[in-house]
């Protein structure tokens, strides 16, 4: 088979992928994960004229009163962009999310293709013609978009993750193409960095990697010895790029200091092996979707294999110096960034999703590095085919499950809920009671953010993730965090088992609500009306 025919087949495969992706979005009931679900509730705040990036909720000191505060720990992009689409097209939140995701996947796919093509093009590599390069790029692109971290958003909206997936390949591509550092480029870098932070706060590590890449690629001459380097150029570029990073940090600090932020979650430094070994192993664990390796000893063992592989990549003659600079820069800054967060014991989870952009950047290099061995290309090919088949199988299972659940959604948001339909209808009825606009709905389960969107007239408390205390761990785990009487009702939506556990403990989350009357029950869930002490109604 000629190269041209192979290229056409790969283009057809890409086209079919995006047709299937679009059909999946149309025909499945897309859910929403916890963090963006809580932020999407802020989209609903737009109906109530609450300021942008603010969250309104009952005051813990007086549940009759409301508080509105700016939210700093979750980037606004994950709810602001869906809100923009919702308002522009006048559609439900669920439709806005579907439109956003299909747009992001298209942008991410094209950006990944351009990035791969730049990094492994024939001018940056050895013994490779244009058609063969295109085939290699398309194969790596197909392997990447078949990964669960790419198509997972078709089934569950994960907020800033899908936005980063769309933005970062293009950002890295642009950075790699920069020819020289000047004032104009530095200004563009700063604007691009602030926009990335708007999409997701963890973009900070990507921006730091970009600055390190520019410093290495524009300051260090690999064909010169150490003593023959241009040290004036090195110092000048270091000052310029360091200055831009300081300006960026000061700008995001000005935003973060408006309220509690992630730094308030620290309970003191933590010195454990996982602090370093997990960030080292995560980019490659993510390449093979090894999320089940979730123990420290797994990560230590994995690092023993992964560190030599990093060395193999950096020593490969089939990977250009430009690509190596990109790997060194972005991987090292990402590893150091998360190691530092874990060392400070911040409320940042050990999850592979934090490393997906680095995983995408690393993907071609890992497989290309095996070319130095006679059996390497066969091993890499078999590995890619095997994991692609596994990923297609998991996609098929997810698609089949989502299709079976594809029933009409009657909720106001259009986002499916794990709650039974009759319970949702009961919540709607309680929310719509005449002249009853100061009641509070308290959801115990992890499904609470999506169902909270069904509350339009009253107010919502969201478990122990109540905004005031989300990152202040000292307050978050106090036995009592809600104080004062409430003029309206408090409706608790609970599973019977969890309510029994909480009620045995005196339901200490609420200081002055000691009596709870069950008013409604369906299979698996109950609604209780809380009555304040001293209140006979």
DRENTOR-990077 format. One record per residue (C-alpha): residue number from 1; y, z, x; residue in one letter. Coordinates in steps of 0.001 Angstrom, whole numbers. Layout:
# DRENTOR-990077
NUM|Y|Z|X|A
...
END
This chain:
# DRENTOR-990077
1|0|0|0|X
2|3403|-969|1373|X
3|6246|1491|1848|X
4|8279|-226|-897|X
5|5544|212|-3512|X
6|5113|3859|-2533|X
7|8833|4449|-2948|X
8|8795|2903|-6438|X
9|5850|5111|-7450|X
10|7689|8218|-6234|X
11|10823|7209|-8155|X
12|8730|6821|-11308|X
13|7213|10262|-10722|X
14|10709|11784|-10410|X
15|11856|10040|-13576|X
16|8817|11314|-15494|X
17|9449|14824|-14221|X
18|12942|14968|-15675|X
19|11809|13365|-18933|X
20|9156|16085|-19233|X
21|11747|18736|-18322|X
22|14124|17526|-21027|X
23|11291|17380|-23590|X
24|10244|20900|-22623|X
25|13742|22244|-23212|X
26|13990|20525|-26582|X
27|10572|21580|-27843|X
28|10277|25140|-26557|X
29|11971|28374|-27549|X
30|13748|29370|-24375|X
31|14010|33065|-23604|X
32|16416|34985|-21406|X
33|15749|37536|-18662|X
34|17212|41038|-18698|X
35|20214|40808|-16351|X
36|21738|37584|-17712|X
37|20772|38724|-21212|X
38|23056|41726|-20852|X
39|25801|39455|-19512|X
40|25299|36936|-22295|X
41|26244|39765|-24639|X
42|29661|39358|-23062|X
43|29725|35801|-24417|X
44|29461|37364|-27848|X
45|32487|39494|-26953|X
46|34526|36307|-27105|X
47|34257|36454|-30885|X
48|35947|39850|-30772|X
49|38862|38823|-28507|X
50|37721|41051|-25638|X
51|39276|39964|-22289|X
52|37333|37676|-19971|X
53|34750|39384|-17749|X
54|35113|42647|-19674|X
55|32426|44513|-21549|X
56|33247|46602|-24611|X
57|31041|49530|-25573|X
58|31166|53010|-27121|X
59|32691|55655|-24900|X
60|30118|58208|-23662|X
61|32623|61042|-24137|X
62|33431|60089|-27705|X
63|31102|57664|-29435|X
64|33738|57019|-32124|X
65|35940|55378|-29487|X
66|35390|52197|-27512|X
67|35859|51461|-23829|X
68|36466|48085|-22255|X
69|35894|47616|-18558|X
70|35737|44754|-16105|X
71|32224|43961|-14898|X
72|32009|43488|-11140|X
73|28324|43677|-10202|X
74|27173|40544|-12062|X
75|29025|37338|-11303|X
76|30864|35894|-14299|X
77|29492|32377|-13860|X
78|26179|33188|-15509|X
79|27901|33908|-18823|X
80|31284|32179|-18443|X
81|29768|28709|-18079|X
82|27474|29097|-21133|X
83|30512|30423|-23038|X
84|32521|27356|-22001|X
85|29774|25010|-23223|X
86|29362|27006|-26421|X
87|33062|26859|-27210|X
88|33476|23186|-26267|X
89|30593|21972|-28423|X
90|30574|24668|-31127|X
91|26849|25404|-30699|X
92|24678|28516|-30547|X
93|24185|30351|-27264|X
94|20641|29012|-27047|X
95|21811|25389|-27207|X
96|24524|26057|-24626|X
97|21886|27438|-22266|X
98|19641|24407|-22747|X
99|22510|22034|-21970|X
100|23469|24078|-18923|X
101|19931|24142|-17537|X
102|19192|20432|-17876|X
103|22535|19658|-16192|X
104|21806|22158|-13406|X
105|18312|20765|-12804|X
106|19664|17230|-12496|X
107|22398|18362|-10098|X
108|19925|20496|-8118|X
109|17421|17658|-7812|X
110|20017|15188|-6590|X
111|21569|17723|-4210|X
112|18181|18638|-2754|X
113|17405|14950|-2207|X
114|20720|14373|-401|X
115|20218|17491|1729|X
116|16648|16585|2714|X
117|17678|13009|3474|X
118|20481|14208|5740|X
119|18352|16732|7636|X
120|15326|14517|8286|X
121|16935|11058|8379|X
122|15842|8680|11121|X
123|18998|9201|13174|X
124|18134|12915|13411|X
125|14417|12456|14033|X
126|11877|10682|16197|X
127|9860|7459|15592|X
128|10684|7115|11930|X
129|11980|4038|10081|X
130|14197|4106|6993|X
131|11456|3449|4416|X
132|9129|6074|5874|X
133|12001|8572|5931|X
134|12703|7885|2255|X
135|9044|8430|1372|X
136|8965|11723|3257|X
137|12173|12873|1562|X
138|10894|11956|-1912|X
139|7568|13700|-1302|X
140|9342|16905|-243|X
141|11637|16629|-3260|X
142|8671|16281|-5638|X
143|6961|19236|-3966|X
144|10135|21319|-4372|X
145|10865|20516|-8012|X
146|7236|21234|-8896|X
147|7761|24845|-7762|X
148|7911|27593|-10425|X
149|11335|28693|-9187|X
150|12613|25231|-10097|X
151|11084|24668|-13531|X
152|10932|28331|-14558|X
153|14400|28145|-16099|X
154|13043|25663|-18627|X
155|11393|28668|-20273|X
156|13590|31622|-19296|X
157|17292|31494|-18416|X
158|17776|33522|-15229|X
159|21564|33459|-14991|X
160|23094|32982|-11563|X
161|19801|31753|-10114|X
162|19932|28361|-11817|X
163|23633|28017|-10964|X
164|22925|28685|-7277|X
165|20054|26205|-7412|X
166|22494|23528|-8525|X
167|25388|24451|-6227|X
168|23906|25513|-2891|X
169|22079|22298|-1847|X
170|25334|20388|-2289|X
171|27309|23107|-466|X
172|24929|23103|2502|X
173|24885|19293|2513|X
174|28691|19217|2683|X
175|28786|21851|5440|X
176|26238|19979|7583|X
177|28307|16777|7272|X
178|31553|18418|8496|X
179|32644|16648|11694|X
180|35268|19024|13024|X
181|36925|22332|12163|X
182|40572|22179|11106|X
183|42924|23965|8721|X
184|42093|21592|5862|X
185|38338|22214|6253|X
186|38852|25974|6494|X
187|40823|25963|3236|X
188|38091|23922|1543|X
189|35482|26368|2839|X
190|37342|29307|1360|X
191|37707|27635|-2051|X
192|34027|26632|-2054|X
193|33043|30192|-1109|X
194|35060|31790|-3915|X
195|33505|29380|-6409|X
196|30037|30252|-5069|X
197|30811|33946|-5477|X
198|31893|33218|-9049|X
199|28414|31796|-9658|X
200|26507|34615|-7945|X
201|27556|37442|-5615|X
202|24621|36841|-3259|X
203|26287|33551|-2292|X
204|27932|35698|396|X
205|24857|35300|2610|X
206|24886|31514|2128|X
207|28567|31384|3065|X
208|27954|33490|6171|X
209|25155|31093|7129|X
210|27508|28126|6708|X
211|30084|29706|9017|X
212|27443|30471|11645|X
213|26143|26893|11410|X
214|29623|25471|11948|X
215|30163|27790|14899|X
216|26895|26770|16563|X
217|27063|23041|15813|X
218|30770|22606|16643|X
219|30991|24996|19584|X
220|27714|24934|21514|X
221|26628|21784|23386|X
222|22810|21869|23627|X
223|22790|19392|26519|X
224|24978|21648|28699|X
225|24048|24729|30670|X
226|25594|28076|29777|X
227|28192|27996|32549|X
228|29304|24480|31556|X
229|30054|25321|27932|X
230|33621|24983|26626|X
231|34423|28671|26240|X
232|37952|28015|24951|X
233|36487|25944|22124|X
234|33879|28626|21446|X
235|36559|31344|21258|X
236|38874|29225|19105|X
237|36174|28323|16584|X
238|34953|31913|16519|X
239|38447|33173|15664|X
240|39013|30525|12969|X
241|35644|30979|11251|X
242|35705|34759|11620|X
243|39177|34837|10102|X
244|38037|32823|7064|X
245|35126|35209|6550|X
246|37451|38228|6718|X
247|39780|36629|4139|X
248|36778|35951|1892|X
249|35584|39561|2168|X
250|39049|40907|1369|X
251|39293|38646|-1692|X
252|35942|39649|-3148|X
253|36641|43296|-2358|X
254|39845|43052|-4392|X
255|37657|41957|-7310|X
256|34847|44469|-6739|X
257|37202|47424|-6374|X
258|38380|47073|-9976|X
259|35348|49035|-11184|X
260|31978|50380|-10132|X
261|30140|47821|-8009|X
262|26795|47526|-6341|X
263|27841|49708|-3402|X
264|28083|52655|-5805|X
265|24327|52475|-6341|X
266|23494|53728|-2847|X
267|21906|57148|-2618|X
268|21949|57149|1193|X
269|20493|55058|3973|X
270|16795|54227|3971|X
271|14770|53526|7105|X
272|11459|51879|6262|X
273|9444|48930|7658|X
274|10030|46951|4474|X
275|13763|46820|5221|X
276|13157|44218|7911|X
277|9710|42776|7258|X
278|10338|41714|3668|X
279|13467|39613|4397|X
280|11603|37964|7306|X
281|8566|37084|5199|X
282|10271|36295|1879|X
283|11509|32716|2538|X
284|7992|31503|3344|X
285|6294|33660|706|X
286|8605|31984|-1786|X
287|7523|28553|-554|X
288|4025|29290|-1830|X
289|5041|31483|-4806|X
290|3260|34520|-3373|X
291|5038|37006|-5628|X
292|1890|39111|-5944|X
293|2252|40166|-2296|X
294|4454|43097|-3265|X
295|3461|45889|-884|X
296|4911|46774|2505|X
297|1629|46291|4365|X
298|1327|42801|2847|X
299|4758|41920|4208|X
300|3937|43293|7664|X
301|720|41260|7821|X
302|2514|38161|6487|X
303|5246|38528|9122|X
304|2622|38466|11866|X
305|1788|34906|10760|X
306|5271|33839|9701|X
307|7135|34705|12912|X
308|4925|32363|15005|X
309|5486|29686|12373|X
310|9246|30097|12726|X
311|8765|29663|16474|X
312|6653|26546|15868|X
313|9404|25079|13694|X
314|12131|25726|16259|X
315|10020|24258|19098|X
316|9043|21110|17195|X
317|10212|17819|18673|X
318|10091|16251|15209|X
319|12933|18436|13900|X
320|16462|17561|14975|X
321|18792|19987|16706|X
322|21113|19700|13698|X
323|18310|20849|11379|X
324|17388|23661|13779|X
325|20984|24886|13804|X
326|20899|24967|9985|X
327|17629|26922|9943|X
328|18786|29416|12558|X
329|22092|29969|10784|X
330|21038|30282|7148|X
331|17739|32123|7697|X
332|19191|34684|10107|X
333|22205|35499|7925|X
334|20022|35795|4814|X
335|17566|38106|6596|X
336|20365|40288|7978|X
337|22240|40326|4655|X
338|19327|41667|2633|X
339|18110|43942|5425|X
340|21543|45550|5409|X
341|21501|45973|1611|X
342|18028|47520|1724|X
343|19084|49770|4631|X
344|21979|51085|2520|X
345|19474|51630|-320|X
346|21525|49652|-2814|X
347|20164|48768|-6240|X
348|18827|45395|-5044|X
349|15247|44542|-5917|X
350|12615|43135|-3563|X
351|12195|39759|-5265|X
352|11528|36302|-3881|X
353|14120|34776|-6205|X
354|16856|36062|-3879|X
355|15589|33722|-1144|X
356|14943|30491|-3050|X
357|17817|28548|-1475|X
358|16571|29424|2026|X
359|13066|28503|910|X
360|14273|25038|-162|X
361|16078|24550|3157|X
362|12966|25596|5078|X
363|10435|23485|3147|X
364|10553|20151|5076|X
365|10678|21878|8459|X
366|7512|23889|7827|X
367|5389|20853|7027|X
368|6994|18531|9590|X
369|6352|21074|12365|X
370|2594|20538|11977|X
371|2989|16953|13253|X
372|2703|18188|16836|X
373|-998|18766|16195|X
374|-3473|15925|15718|X
375|-4808|17514|12537|X
376|-1393|18776|11477|X
377|-339|16001|9118|X
378|-3678|16164|7290|X
379|-3459|19944|6974|X
380|150|19766|5727|X
381|-749|17000|3252|X
382|-3719|18903|1830|X
383|-1622|22072|1547|X
384|1162|20261|-306|X
385|-1242|18537|-2697|X
386|-3104|21776|-3378|X
387|36|23791|-4157|X
388|1531|20989|-6204|X
389|-1649|20909|-8304|X
390|-1503|24699|-8735|X
391|2153|24530|-9771|X
392|1484|21706|-12254|X
393|-1323|23795|-13733|X
394|994|26806|-14168|X
395|3658|24574|-15680|X
396|1112|23185|-18164|X
397|118|26708|-19183|X
398|3739|27733|-19651|X
399|4466|24567|-21623|X
400|1433|25081|-23851|X
401|2383|28706|-24515|X
402|6020|27831|-25251|X
403|4977|25017|-27603|X
404|2738|27354|-29606|X
405|5686|29710|-30043|X
406|8002|26885|-31080|X
407|8838|28159|-34539|X
408|12204|28039|-36316|X
409|14649|30561|-34864|X
410|16711|32261|-37526|X
411|18634|34577|-35216|X
412|22383|34155|-34865|X
413|22129|33392|-31143|X
414|19147|31062|-31459|X
415|17474|32924|-28589|X
416|13932|34021|-29501|X
417|13251|37730|-29558|X
418|10098|39729|-29004|X
419|10927|41668|-32145|X
420|9176|40686|-35414|X
421|11209|38471|-37725|X
422|11342|41049|-40533|X
423|12708|43638|-38090|X
424|15430|41184|-37039|X
425|16281|40614|-40715|X
426|16511|44378|-41251|X
427|18850|44692|-38264|X
428|21002|41913|-39740|X
429|21135|43736|-43079|X
430|22179|47008|-41467|X
431|24780|45212|-39362|X
432|26247|43515|-42457|X
433|26631|46609|-44646|X
434|30050|46555|-46312|X
435|32793|48593|-44589|X
436|30352|49804|-41973|X
437|31801|48516|-38721|X
438|31534|51564|-36451|X
439|27778|52048|-36336|X
440|25832|51948|-33090|X
441|22553|50139|-32471|X
442|20475|51534|-29619|X
443|17630|49321|-28331|X
444|14939|50914|-26235|X
445|12835|47956|-25126|X
446|13479|45418|-22352|X
447|14067|42795|-25030|X
448|17314|44511|-25976|X
449|19879|42112|-24404|X
450|18818|39099|-26467|X
451|18482|41002|-29726|X
452|21808|42710|-29035|X
453|23402|39316|-29659|X
454|22378|39665|-33290|X
455|24857|42531|-33715|X
456|28233|41066|-34702|X
457|29982|43726|-36818|X
458|28967|46948|-35106|X
459|28402|48165|-31564|X
460|25508|48307|-29103|X
461|24204|50785|-26548|X
462|21714|49300|-24115|X
463|19226|51886|-22864|X
464|19881|53515|-19480|X
465|21618|50334|-18339|X
466|24704|51461|-20181|X
467|27465|49736|-18243|X
468|29330|52826|-17040|X
469|26228|54169|-15325|X
470|24304|51106|-14259|X
471|24998|51428|-10560|X
472|26072|55055|-10294|X
473|22604|56481|-9833|X
474|23793|60080|-9851|X
475|25020|59618|-13425|X
476|22432|57083|-14478|X
477|19586|59594|-14241|X
478|21336|62610|-15697|X
479|19425|64072|-18658|X
480|22412|63500|-20949|X
481|24694|60473|-20736|X
482|25930|60053|-24336|X
483|28242|62754|-25724|X
484|30150|63458|-28920|X
485|29769|62882|-32645|X
486|29944|59450|-34178|X
487|31693|58622|-37438|X
488|29108|55989|-38300|X
489|25365|55880|-37974|X
490|23292|55488|-34843|X
491|20270|53269|-35391|X
492|17510|53607|-32814|X
493|15096|50666|-32518|X
494|11949|51930|-30815|X
495|8253|51499|-30293|X
496|6483|54506|-31866|X
497|4877|55622|-28597|X
498|8111|55560|-26631|X
499|10010|57328|-29387|X
500|7378|60056|-29439|X
501|7769|60568|-25692|X
502|11568|60716|-25906|X
503|11643|62940|-28960|X
504|9253|65426|-27355|X
505|11697|65690|-24508|X
506|14455|66511|-27031|X
507|15912|63012|-26891|X
508|18236|64227|-24199|X
509|20114|60966|-23808|X
510|22147|61975|-26869|X
511|23817|65367|-26545|X
512|24596|66124|-30197|X
513|22042|64049|-32082|X
514|18907|66100|-32653|X
515|17570|64746|-35933|X
516|16187|61241|-36388|X
517|15022|59951|-39773|X
518|12692|56950|-39808|X
519|14079|54405|-42268|X
520|12021|51305|-41496|X
521|8735|50419|-39857|X
522|6946|47192|-38978|X
523|3989|46569|-36749|X
524|4884|47921|-33335|X
525|8491|48960|-34060|X
526|10464|51545|-35985|X
527|14132|52051|-36894|X
528|15488|55612|-36923|X
529|18841|56827|-38187|X
530|20251|59501|-35896|X
531|22086|62377|-37561|X
532|24526|64436|-35502|X
533|24045|68216|-35395|X
534|26174|69847|-38089|X
535|26316|66604|-40071|X
536|24474|66806|-43410|X
537|24830|63210|-44533|X
END
